[in-house]
Amino acid sequence: MSVPPPAASMLPGPAQSGAVPERGVAGSRRLRGALGWVAMRVYPVVLIVGVWQLLTASGALTPFVLPPPPRVLERALLLL
C-alpha cells in the first residue's frame, strides 16, 4: 500500500519555513518604491533651499529680506 502525497497546505512554505518572502525581484521593487517615495518627499525641500541659496548668493535677495540658509540654520540651532 502506498502513502498518498501530502496536501499542498501541509507542505512547508515561506511562512512555515521561516524564509523571508521579500527576496528577489519583489523585494527590490518594494525597495525602489520606498526610495522613490522618500525622494519625492525630500525633493521639493531640497529644490526650495537650493533656489533660496542661489538667490541670496547672487544678491537678488538682501540678507535683510531673506538671509542665506546656513545663517538661518545657525540661528535655529542656537535657539534649540
SEBA-142649 format. One line per field, with one value per residue: residue number from 1; residue in three letters; chain; z, x, y of N, C-alpha, C, O in turn. Coordinates in nm, 3 decimals. Layout:
N
num <- c(NUM, ...)
residuo <- c(ALA, ...)
cadena <- c(A, ...)
n.pz <- c(Z, ...)
n.px <- c(X, ...)
n.py <- c(Y, ...)
ca.pz <- c(Z, ...)
ca.px <- c(X, ...)
ca.py <- c(Y, ...)
c.pz <- c(Z, ...)
c.px <- c(X, ...)
c.py <- c(Y, ...)
o.pz <- c(Z, ...)
o.px <- c(X, ...)
o.py <- c(Y, ...)
END
This chain:
80
num <- c(1, 2, 3, 4, 5, 6, 7, 8, 9, 10, 11, 12, 13, 14, 15, 16, 17, 18, 19, 20, 21, 22, 23, 24, 25, 26, 27, 28, 29, 30, 31, 32, 33, 34, 35, 36, 37, 38, 39, 40, 41, 42, 43, 44, 45, 46, 47, 48, 49, 50, 51, 52, 53, 54, 55, 56, 57, 58, 59, 60, 61, 62, 63, 64, 65, 66, 67, 68, 69, 70, 71, 72, 73, 74, 75, 76, 77, 78, 79, 80)
residuo <- c(MET, SER, VAL, PRO, PRO, PRO, ALA, ALA, SER, MET, LEU, PRO, GLY, PRO, ALA, GLN, SER, GLY, ALA, VAL, PRO, GLU, ARG, GLY, VAL, ALA, GLY, SER, ARG, ARG, LEU, ARG, GLY, ALA, LEU, GLY, TRP, VAL, ALA, MET, ARG, VAL, TYR, PRO, VAL, VAL, LEU, ILE, VAL, GLY, VAL, TRP, GLN, LEU, LEU, THR, ALA, SER, GLY, ALA, LEU, THR, PRO, PHE, VAL, LEU, PRO, PRO, PRO, PRO, ARG, VAL, LEU, GLU, ARG, ALA, LEU, LEU, LEU, LEU)
cadena <- c(A, A, A, A, A, A, A, A, A, A, A, A, A, A, A, A, A, A, A, A, A, A, A, A, A, A, A, A, A, A, A, A, A, A, A, A, A, A, A, A, A, A, A, A, A, A, A, A, A, A, A, A, A, A, A, A, A, A, A, A, A, A, A, A, A, A, A, A, A, A, A, A, A, A, A, A, A, A, A, A)
n.pz <- c(0.000, -0.086, 0.031, 0.036, -0.129, 0.060, 0.132, -0.038, 0.140, 0.358, 0.304, 0.368, 0.344, 0.259, 0.488, 0.685, 0.684, 0.765, 0.586, 0.421, 0.262, 0.103, -0.106, -0.389, -0.700, -0.623, -0.371, -0.440, -0.602, -0.418, -0.248, -0.425, -0.471, -0.216, -0.184, -0.392, -0.299, -0.071, -0.194, -0.347, -0.147, -0.027, -0.231, -0.306, -0.085, -0.093, -0.342, -0.298, -0.096, -0.239, -0.449, -0.291, -0.177, -0.411, -0.490, -0.273, -0.279, -0.525, -0.488, -0.541, -0.343, -0.049, 0.263, 0.462, 0.373, 0.320, 0.479, 0.406, 0.373, 0.541, 0.750, 0.865, 0.953, 1.139, 1.332, 1.408, 1.529, 1.746, 1.896, 1.985)
n.px <- c(0.085, 0.061, 0.173, -0.024, 0.053, 0.140, -0.098, -0.119, -0.139, -0.013, 0.253, 0.574, 0.593, 0.692, 0.604, 0.594, 0.852, 1.020, 1.148, 1.236, 0.993, 1.027, 1.225, 1.446, 1.311, 1.066, 1.125, 1.323, 1.176, 0.999, 1.176, 1.279, 1.042, 0.993, 1.219, 1.174, 0.943, 1.041, 1.227, 1.060, 0.937, 1.142, 1.259, 1.118, 1.182, 1.463, 1.491, 1.370, 1.537, 1.776, 1.721, 1.672, 1.928, 2.074, 1.951, 2.013, 2.292, 2.347, 2.273, 2.025, 1.839, 1.850, 2.031, 1.873, 1.612, 1.589, 1.784, 2.080, 2.051, 2.239, 2.290, 2.038, 1.992, 2.198, 2.117, 1.878, 1.966, 2.097, 1.883, 1.774)
n.py <- c(-0.116, 0.222, 0.544, 0.833, 1.149, 1.447, 1.705, 2.023, 2.233, 2.134, 2.124, 2.269, 2.611, 2.951, 3.087, 2.889, 2.780, 2.979, 3.139, 3.444, 3.627, 3.851, 3.859, 3.874, 3.977, 4.092, 4.204, 4.393, 4.562, 4.664, 4.800, 4.993, 5.133, 5.238, 5.400, 5.580, 5.703, 5.837, 6.005, 6.170, 6.310, 6.452, 6.595, 6.847, 7.012, 7.024, 7.147, 7.400, 7.507, 7.510, 7.697, 7.919, 7.956, 8.015, 8.257, 8.427, 8.419, 8.533, 8.791, 8.881, 8.876, 9.055, 9.018, 9.127, 9.099, 8.819, 8.605, 8.402, 8.040, 7.887, 8.069, 8.103, 7.841, 7.823, 8.013, 7.896, 7.663, 7.773, 7.859, 7.626)
ca.pz <- c(0.000, -0.095, 0.113, -0.052, -0.108, 0.150, 0.069, -0.062, 0.260, 0.457, 0.268, 0.427, 0.252, 0.315, 0.622, 0.778, 0.687, 0.819, 0.479, 0.402, 0.135, 0.029, -0.171, -0.534, -0.776, -0.546, -0.267, -0.500, -0.646, -0.299, -0.204, -0.518, -0.446, -0.092, -0.210, -0.474, -0.212, 0.011, -0.283, -0.385, -0.030, 0.005, -0.348, -0.301, 0.018, -0.147, -0.451, -0.240, -0.028, -0.344, -0.513, -0.189, -0.169, -0.535, -0.488, -0.176, -0.323, -0.642, -0.449, -0.577, -0.214, 0.051, 0.390, 0.542, 0.324, 0.343, 0.499, 0.344, 0.451, 0.653, 0.862, 0.929, 1.025, 1.255, 1.433, 1.458, 1.621, 1.869, 1.973, 2.045)
ca.px <- c(0.000, 0.145, 0.131, -0.061, 0.135, 0.075, -0.175, -0.038, -0.138, 0.071, 0.393, 0.630, 0.604, 0.772, 0.560, 0.627, 0.994, 1.095, 1.215, 1.191, 0.924, 1.059, 1.354, 1.445, 1.254, 0.961, 1.190, 1.390, 1.072, 0.947, 1.279, 1.278, 0.921, 1.012, 1.317, 1.107, 0.852, 1.123, 1.285, 0.957, 0.905, 1.259, 1.293, 1.073, 1.256, 1.597, 1.477, 1.342, 1.659, 1.874, 1.684, 1.693, 2.073, 2.115, 1.902, 2.087, 2.432, 2.356, 2.244, 1.887, 1.773, 1.945, 2.020, 1.765, 1.487, 1.594, 1.924, 2.116, 2.010, 2.328, 2.274, 1.910, 2.013, 2.282, 2.035, 1.779, 2.036, 2.125, 1.760, 1.744)
ca.py <- c(0.000, 0.341, 0.658, 0.944, 1.269, 1.544, 1.813, 2.143, 2.318, 2.071, 2.142, 2.392, 2.724, 3.060, 3.124, 2.783, 2.750, 3.092, 3.212, 3.581, 3.631, 3.973, 3.843, 3.873, 4.087, 4.161, 4.284, 4.508, 4.656, 4.730, 4.893, 5.107, 5.210, 5.313, 5.506, 5.680, 5.777, 5.928, 6.106, 6.266, 6.394, 6.534, 6.676, 6.986, 7.087, 7.048, 7.244, 7.533, 7.556, 7.540, 7.824, 8.021, 7.981, 8.083, 8.395, 8.507, 8.429, 8.621, 8.928, 8.915, 8.899, 9.104, 8.946, 9.184, 9.041, 8.675, 8.565, 8.274, 7.922, 7.850, 8.161, 8.071, 7.716, 7.854, 8.078, 7.799, 7.572, 7.848, 7.867, 7.495)
c.pz <- c(0.000, -0.012, 0.019, -0.025, -0.016, 0.070, 0.056, 0.061, 0.369, 0.427, 0.329, 0.319, 0.317, 0.458, 0.725, 0.791, 0.745, 0.714, 0.467, 0.267, 0.049, -0.034, -0.321, -0.593, -0.696, -0.439, -0.324, -0.551, -0.528, -0.246, -0.294, -0.499, -0.321, -0.112, -0.296, -0.392, -0.128, -0.076, -0.322, -0.268, 0.001, -0.108, -0.339, -0.198, -0.033, -0.258, -0.396, -0.173, -0.131, -0.414, -0.417, -0.179, -0.293, -0.535, -0.389, -0.217, -0.440, -0.606, -0.484, -0.452, -0.114, 0.180, 0.481, 0.503, 0.356, 0.357, 0.431, 0.433, 0.563, 0.775, 0.937, 1.009, 1.151, 1.367, 1.492, 1.556, 1.753, 1.958, 2.039, 2.159)
c.px <- c(0.091, 0.084, 0.094, 0.028, 0.063, 0.003, -0.086, -0.033, -0.049, 0.219, 0.447, 0.647, 0.689, 0.732, 0.600, 0.777, 1.078, 1.169, 1.155, 1.122, 0.960, 1.198, 1.337, 1.383, 1.149, 1.021, 1.257, 1.289, 1.017, 1.046, 1.284, 1.156, 0.933, 1.111, 1.257, 1.013, 0.929, 1.179, 1.181, 0.916, 1.018, 1.289, 1.243, 1.149, 1.395, 1.591, 1.455, 1.467, 1.766, 1.846, 1.706, 1.841, 2.122, 2.072, 1.980, 2.233, 2.448, 2.330, 2.103, 1.804, 1.879, 1.928, 1.911, 1.631, 1.483, 1.741, 1.953, 2.077, 2.107, 2.313, 2.143, 1.924, 2.097, 2.201, 1.930, 1.843, 2.070, 2.001, 1.724, 1.837)
c.py <- c(0.124, 0.454, 0.772, 1.066, 1.367, 1.652, 1.936, 2.232, 2.261, 2.089, 2.270, 2.498, 2.832, 3.094, 3.017, 2.763, 2.863, 3.172, 3.352, 3.590, 3.751, 3.964, 3.853, 3.997, 4.164, 4.250, 4.407, 4.610, 4.734, 4.834, 5.015, 5.194, 5.295, 5.427, 5.617, 5.766, 5.878, 6.039, 6.211, 6.354, 6.491, 6.633, 6.820, 7.070, 7.121, 7.153, 7.385, 7.590, 7.589, 7.672, 7.940, 8.057, 8.055, 8.229, 8.481, 8.522, 8.524, 8.767, 8.971, 8.940, 8.944, 9.023, 9.001, 9.121, 8.892, 8.635, 8.431, 8.154, 7.883, 7.941, 8.134, 7.942, 7.739, 7.918, 7.983, 7.702, 7.643, 7.855, 7.734, 7.476)
o.pz <- c(0.077, 0.012, -0.070, 0.088, -0.014, -0.043, 0.131, 0.084, 0.464, 0.516, 0.339, 0.216, 0.420, 0.540, 0.838, 0.900, 0.772, 0.747, 0.500, 0.165, -0.069, -0.015, -0.373, -0.541, -0.700, -0.417, -0.264, -0.544, -0.537, -0.203, -0.246, -0.510, -0.319, -0.062, -0.274, -0.413, -0.114, -0.036, -0.329, -0.290, 0.050, -0.082, -0.365, -0.222, -0.018, -0.266, -0.445, -0.192, -0.113, -0.436, -0.456, -0.173, -0.283, -0.577, -0.418, -0.193, -0.454, -0.684, -0.460, -0.455, -0.098, 0.203, 0.567, 0.589, 0.411, 0.258, 0.403, 0.555, 0.671, 0.889, 1.060, 1.120, 1.256, 1.483, 1.611, 1.656, 1.859, 2.080, 2.138, 2.226)
o.px <- c(0.186, -0.037, 0.173, 0.073, -0.060, 0.039, 0.011, 0.068, -0.014, 0.302, 0.375, 0.709, 0.752, 0.818, 0.635, 0.825, 1.196, 1.244, 1.039, 1.186, 0.926, 1.280, 1.226, 1.399, 1.145, 0.972, 1.251, 1.313, 0.991, 1.006, 1.293, 1.165, 0.890, 1.089, 1.285, 1.004, 0.886, 1.178, 1.213, 0.864, 0.993, 1.338, 1.322, 1.177, 1.441, 1.679, 1.517, 1.499, 1.840, 1.938, 1.754, 1.876, 2.202, 2.149, 2.009, 2.293, 2.551, 2.362, 2.065, 1.709, 1.982, 1.822, 1.860, 1.547, 1.384, 1.814, 1.861, 2.071, 2.061, 2.322, 2.139, 1.873, 2.070, 2.215, 1.898, 1.782, 2.073, 2.011, 1.651, 1.832)
o.py <- c(0.131, 0.460, 0.805, 1.085, 1.371, 1.684, 1.951, 2.299, 2.331, 2.071, 2.369, 2.474, 2.808, 3.127, 3.050, 2.730, 2.843, 3.264, 3.374, 3.564, 3.752, 4.053, 3.841, 4.107, 4.287, 4.361, 4.514, 4.730, 4.854, 4.942, 5.128, 5.316, 5.410, 5.537, 5.734, 5.887, 5.993, 6.156, 6.330, 6.464, 6.601, 6.743, 6.911, 7.188, 7.235, 7.239, 7.480, 7.707, 7.686, 7.751, 8.047, 8.175, 8.147, 8.316, 8.597, 8.627, 8.589, 8.856, 9.085, 9.019, 8.881, 8.966, 8.929, 9.094, 8.843, 8.631, 8.355, 8.168, 7.847, 7.896, 8.141, 7.934, 7.681, 7.881, 7.991, 7.665, 7.580, 7.856, 7.731, 7.373)
END
